[in-house]
Structure formats: structure tokens, C-alpha cells
Amino acid sequence: MSGSDSIQPTIYVLTPTDVPAATPAVAGDYGASSIQVLEGLEAVRKRPGMYIGDVHDGTGLHHLVWEVVDNAVDEHLAGHCSKITVTAHGDGSLTVVDNGRGIPVGMHEKGVSAAEVVMTVLHAGGKFDNDSYKVSAGLHGVGVSAVNAVSEWLRLEIRREGKVYQQEYRRGAPQGPLLAVGVTDKTGTKLSFKPDPSIFSLTTFNWDILNNRLREISFLNAGLLIELAMEGEEPRAQTYQFEGGIREFVRLLNKSRTPIHDEVIYILDERDHDAKSKVSVEIALQWSESFSEQVSCYTNNVFNKDGGTHLTGLRTALTRSVNNYAVGHKLLRELKDAPLSGEDIREGLTAIVSVKHPDPSFSSQTKDKLVSSDVRGIVENIIDDRLSTYFEEHPAQAKRIIEKSVIAARAREAARKAREQVQRKGMLDASNLPGKLADCQEKNPAASELYIVEGDSAGGSAKQGRDRRTQAILPLRGKILNVERARFDRMLGNQEVGTLITALGLGVDANGRFDIEKLRYHHIIIMTDADVDGSHIRTLLLTFFYRQMPEAIRKGYVYIAQPPLYRVKKGKREQYLKDEDALARFVIESGTDGVIVQTKGGAVPLAGDSLRRLLDDMTRWSKILRGMERRMEGAIVEAAVRAARVNTETLRDRARMEAAVKAIEAHVAERQPDLLPIVATLEEDPEHSTLRARFSTRAGVSTKVTTIDHDFLVSSEHAQLETIWQGVASLGEPPFVAALEDEEGQTIGDIDALTQWVQARGRKGLSIQRYKGLGEMNPEQLWDTTMNPDSRVLLQVKIDDALETDQLFSLLMGDEVEPRREFIEQHALDVKELDI
Amino acid sequence: MTLPPCPICKRDAAPNAADSPFPFCSPRCRMADLGSWLDGSYRIAGTRTVDDDEELLESLMAAASEDGSS
């Protein structure tokens, strides 16, 4: 105890052979020999702050309790005490009771009892009975005599060797010798004291301080029972006993966090200190999802707030063990095999290190930091040994811990890079804008637009076609990465992302957040080709905005341009059409222009909107069948809906199903004979207690199996087809007769024939140009169709769209090709619709 | 609407609000994501088969010509 030795006065060294005397000292012996002793205590009374800490703020007051409690804990460490009771009384006094061996009561050579020496001589406690107290809490340096010195009164009651002894002190002075007052079969020490109000300005014990420290002591000493009670106006009591010791401590600390592995990792081991004694090390570790590190270090039950050699040992060995395991099991590939730093490994770590050392050294009297150099090696050695074993035996836990560290490492590296790259000097200076950016003249963000255009050629057209006062153009090119043979991934290169950030004028704060106030454009318009590449680039960009600048989406700053996919010309009429649906509508519109349609028996003639709705329905019909074509043969589905009118009731009746199968076969044979031969089977569908029909079309050649069953009949596709067909059927029996105004009617045939007739009429004299990319449009066309604020259509991106994009992105990115392909195959239609 | 989990670590995302790290759980994970953008680790995996995919063939050729020019 290097720090505390400087203020140590004369000590009485007691030998362990101090056997208790049968006859206690008598009152008359108290005289000259005590005077010298009391001089020591007088020094404590004169300068209490030096010995026990601040007497005004409560530090010193509670320090008294710890001096007494530590003696009891020492008894526990020596294996003799299982219970400690601390009671704060209403009169300001406090009692500590333990069931240890009891303070020795034997006579000391100077004619006083050993107990009295302990109570009146500074520093006597720690040195006392050194062999049995292999490890001492080390106390707070001064011993229980200091408590005695600053107490108005102190009562000592010792149970030892069948007898009960008592002695009382006032302001440190014994009021008589230690006297045997009775007999008992118990052992232990009971010590009551009342801090002297003439010394302490604050004399009230604080529940929280007592409670927290006693709980801590209880955690650090597995199995020790500690009872705390506070009497007075608001009595309170608390009992602690933790069989799990520091394991339970860690669990408690992690109570409000989410651990990433259930079991607290626990290590208890010891190494020789010298021939006679050992250093024991107890460590409990658990990682949680938290980002902070919480490691508490104790030496002989005393908290070392600045850590010390045990903490250093823990950190070094932890870094080494985790890295060794991670490298050995190839878990660092994501970091390109760079080792994990200690800081990354300790992210989310909650740990207690408790060292029991026979002779610890501290940097200061307050024991804030352990400096015993041997501890570092011992802790390292034990962790190296035990943690590696733990990891080998618990690979799942080890993997989770390492995965978390890897994320931490990536995050830290990313943060560093991001700051470096984005905050580089001058990067946000407008004069330093990327060369590819064609900026606008307007400086007010609210009136400025940025077109992010895919590809250089389209960028060129956009630059020429734009309104340079308010429209800026940034051409971006998605990179194509050859990952494997025949697999080409699309990505935004680092330069593209950097360019984008700079062009947007965004700064990054310490948290990596983009400062939306600095955004240079309040219209960010993504303009990409209507192909796979374009949709991928758009997905990437939207994902970037959604993740890194959700505020821009929330404020409605992000848009998607709607360049046309087609240019159509019919006669003098020229029109740009956004997509296939628009083209289909255009064809229907021009095909139905001036036409009146009627069935022979139908009462109501169809023309204009009503006719277009009918044909739109038929377009939708085909689209639904196309959407199902991977799973089902369209002709079979069509026949099931139109000819057989199969419903869930039909499935329950074999006779009706047989008739339905025949009807379907006949319908297909008549309309699509190329699908023959058809092999149809009826079988049980036990899950729905119905029948189901399986049709193998082109049997034996390129067979496709279509199942008409309960699931199909309750699907949304079937419901839509059914509704459409009911509408068609309600028009009356075909043939349809079409007539131009004031002209003779022309008999056309059934609904499909009518559809074809309208199509043919609509396409007659129609020239269609399909734009494969923006680059195929000249600047004027691009301006007219997509960029002119007066006529263009922009889709404003909402946070929900972006969220779907993010999900799509998560699905499309990365290496997990298999689930992605399955998903796309199953949801071919869905993915198309997600293509915002 | 239930939020999807943090894209980086999969724990619960922060609330969708102006001063939150949404759609991440924390500023840390947002930074990790930004880092991945900045070092170009995000990519969309291409389809494995290229037979009938005209566009993919085009991009293949584009990639080839790009390789040739650099």
C-alpha cells in the first residue's frame, strides 16, 4: 500500500499467537499506556479530512461505514463470514454486524486487548493477523480506529470463543476495558457508532450511497448475504445475495440493453503471487447491442475508477484472443482481413474485472488506479487461456461477437473516410464543383433543379436542351462490374457518389448527417433510361437518398422524370407516350374513334368511353394472363373462366368437374390447337377437401402443367378475370357488329376478334418509335417531353416509395443471387410494379 | 406502418423524424452505410443468364468497349 504509507504513524504489530486471555483486562489498567495511542486518534480528530475524506459533503461520513464493512468483507474473503448486516438508526448512528470470527480479544503485551489496539491504533486493522487474511480489502487506508476517533460514541460487541465481549468508546477514548459479559455459541463482530456532529456537518446516511455500494460488494463476493436497513421515519430495507456474483452484476448492468449472446462469459482463475499466496482473477463479460463500452475494475472489492494494470491486461488479451479466433475462422473477410481494433471489439462490451491480490499497489491513496505490474501479465495469461477455450466451445457466440466488431470496424472506417472525403478543403466551394456538372445560373435552391442523368450521351442532350437559368445537369454513369462469368453487377462508383454529394452541396456533420439546409437544389430529378440498367441506377440513387437524405424525400425534393418510351405518329398527329400502357391506350383510342359496337341481341350500343373501357378490360385481361404465364398456361385459364365457368363449388363435385375438364379441352382445342395434346387429370386436394384438375399442355413435348384448384380460384387474378368476363358476357351473345357513324355495320365475331379489329384499326398508318435510351432523343425532344416545366410530368418520391425501393435494393444487391432469383421469378409482376 | 429494420445491423430503426438517424438505428450505422456508398461497395447483382436479355448483352458490350478504351 504505497500511497497510504506516508502518513502512517507508529503501529503496534500484533502476532497471530495472541491467544485470547481468559481474564479480560480490568478498568484500572487504563492509564499511561493509552495516552500515546490517543494522541494518534487526536490527530484524526484534528484533521479528519486527511484520513477519511470530506466531512461536509458526506464522503467522509460514508467512508466510516466502508471502513467497518471492509473488515467484515475481509472475514468473508478469509472464508469465515457469510452475512453482513448494516443498519442505519434514527439517531444518526449505524451498526454493522458480521458473523465472522470476531475481533481477537487476547491481551496485548501493553496490557490492553487486541480488540482495543484495533480500535485505537491507526492502521492496525490491515496488518492484523496477516496469515489468515491472505487478501485484505485493503480498506481505505486508516482502519477502524479512525472511525472510532471521529465518533461521538462507539460500541463494540464481540462474540468469540463462547463468550460475548463489550467495550464502549467516546470520541476514541475507551470507557473501560473489553469485558466478557455473557456466553454464546456464535461468533462475529457487532460495531455501532455515531459520527461526531462536532466534526461532520453532514451526519445523515444516504440510502442510495449505502445501497449501491453494498450491492456492489455483494456482487463482488458471490454468495455473501448483505442486509441493509434504514430506520427512522421512512424505514427501508434491502437484502442482497448473488450466487452468480459478478455474472449477475453484468446481467444487471445489461438489463436495459439487448445482449447479443445470452450467457454471460465467466472466467475465474488464479496464478501464484509468491510461495504462499495467489492472485485470483474473476471476469464476467457480455456484449450487448449498445455502442458504449462499460468495463468496471475492482481490486480486493475496491472500485478502481481509472482502471490500471488489470484493465490493460484485459484489453490487450481481449484484442488478441478475438482476433486470433476471427482470423482462424476466417471471419474478417469483410475487412479484407485487417485485424479488429480493440476499440471495435469492445463496442457494446459490459465487463467486470475483479482481482484479489495479497499486496496490491495503487497510484494514489484513493486507489483509483491499480499499478501492480504483475497483474497485467496474470490477467492476460488467464484470458488468453480461458477465452480462447470459451470461443472454441461456443462458436455461435464467438461469431456474433465478431460480427458485431466487424460492423463497428466498418462503421468507424466509413466515418473516417466519409469525413475525409466530404469535408476535404474546398470540396463544398461552389467554384470547386465537379467538372461534369453543368450548373444553373440560379442560386436560390428553391428555384433550382438538378437533373441526374444516366449516361454521358443523354447528359449531352440534356445539357443542350435545358433551361440553363434554373436547370443543372449532372451526368452519372453506373459502373458495370464483371463479378463472375456471365454476371454483371451494376454499381455507383465511389467517384460518382462523391460527385453527387459535392454537386448537391451537402456538408456532413460529426454524426455523418447531411445538412439539408445546404442543399443547392430543391428539385432533384432522377432521369434514367427505361431499361434494366436505368431502373437499377434509379434504384441505387433512390436508395441512397432514402438512406442518407431521408429529409430531402420527406420535404418532397426528390422526383423521377418521366421520359417517354414511344413516339407515335398517325397522320398529322404526333404524340409521346410514357410506357406500354400509354401506347396500348393510344392504339385503343384511335382504333375506337368514331366506332359504335353492338351485339346482335345486345340492347345498348357501345361507343366512346364505354367501348374504350371494354377494350381496356381486355388489355388488362391479357396482361393478367401474361403475368401468370410462368405458372399457368393462359389458354387453360381462359377456358376455365370463359367456357367452363369453374368456381369453388364446381371443385366439390366430380361430375361437374369432369364436364368442366371436357369444356376446357374443347375450348383450347378449338382456339389453340398448337397446345395439344392435353392430358387432364382430376385428383383430390385434401387440404381443401376438394378436387383439383391438372392440365399438361403439349404433353410429351414441352409440357407445362396448369393446375385449376382452390388456391387459383380464390386468387386475386381469378377474381379480376371473373369480373372482366362477367362484364363481357353481359353485353350479350357475339358476334359483335361494329359500325362507323352513318355507315353500314360490319360483323366482326367474338370479343377477341373485336379486340384484334380495334388493334388493327388503331395501328393502321401508325408509326411507332421506341426510345431505347434518353440518348436517342435530341435536345428539343428531351426538353419538350421531359424537361419543360410547363408540360413535363414528374413523379414526386414519397417516403413509402423510397422504402419499397430500399427493400428492392436490399433484395437486388449483393451476392445472394439464389433467393433474389427465386423472388423475381415468383413475383415477376410485383417487381415490375415496384419499378417506380 | 411498421418500419423495416436498420439496413446495417437489422435492429429496430429510429423513428421516422427529422432529427433521427432514420432509417438507421443510430448515427453509427448511417455512417457505415455512407462509407459503403463512398467506397462503391453497393451494387445490384446482375442476372446470371444473359441469353435473351438484349439489354444485358448491350451492357456487356459497353463494358467490353470500356475495358478496351481504358
Interface residues (C-beta under 8 A of the other chain):
Chain A: T258 E289 F291 I407 A408 R410 A411 E413 A414 A415 K417 A418 Q421 K479 I480 L481 N482 V483 A486 R487 F488 D489 R490 M491 L492 G493 N494 V497 G498 V508 N511 G512 R513 D531 V532 D533 H536 T539 L540 T543 F544 Y546 R547 Q548 P550 E551 R554 I799 D800 L803 D806 Q807 F809 S810 L812 M813 G814 D815 E816 V817 R820 R821
Chain B: M1 P4 P7 I8 C9 R11 N16 A18 P21 F22 P23 F24 S26 P27 R28 C29 R30 M31 A32 D33 L34 G35 S36 W37 L38 D39 G40 Y42 R43 I44 A45 G46 T47 R48 T49 V50 D53 E55 L56 S59 L60 A62 A63 E66
